[in-house]
Amino acid sequence: MRKETSSLPPSYFILSWTPMEEVRIQIMRVRQKGGALPLPAYMTEGSAGMDLSADLEDDVVLASLERALIPTGIAVALPLGFEAQIRPRSGLALRQGLTLVNSPGTIDSDYRGEIRMIAINLGKEPIVIRRGDRMAQMVVQRVCRARWQEVSELPPSKRQEGGFGHTDKSD
């Protein structure tokens, strides 16, 4: 049996790309002290998340396993049907052990307060967080509402009640 191969050049797939959907979101700076920090921004064309910076008056030193609430200095008005997820930056997690406790954190469309991040130092050495440090990423996504339909029995599936590593077992 002969294997079919595509005669299309690899660049064809890049050229057939369509732009991502954009949504307009209102954003407000909650503080002007110390000069305005840059608004959250995508760092590359393919980035899913926008970097969020620490808006601090003074440096914060996190000892090993210590937590702190880090302000961003911004508040947003997300449209109904959208959420923003706040996620750790992978480089900080790898290099320093700095991550977010509730990850991903959810910003609901009806929340209008300042976005803040609960940082934790999982490393062994203290970490200094300074004003303007890029701490997290914010990903804006569509959400849907669930409507419960209570039933007396669920439809069967191949997996059924298997969980917590059941796919690691060999059959």
Secondary structure, DSSP 8 states (H G I E B T S, - for coil): -------S-THHHHHT---------EEEES--TTS-----EESSTT-SSEEEE---SS-EEE-TT-EEEEE-SEEEE--TTEEEEEEE-HHHHHHH-EEESSSSEEE-TT--S--EEEEEE-SSS-EEE-TT-EEEEEEEEE---------SS----SSTT--SSGGGS--
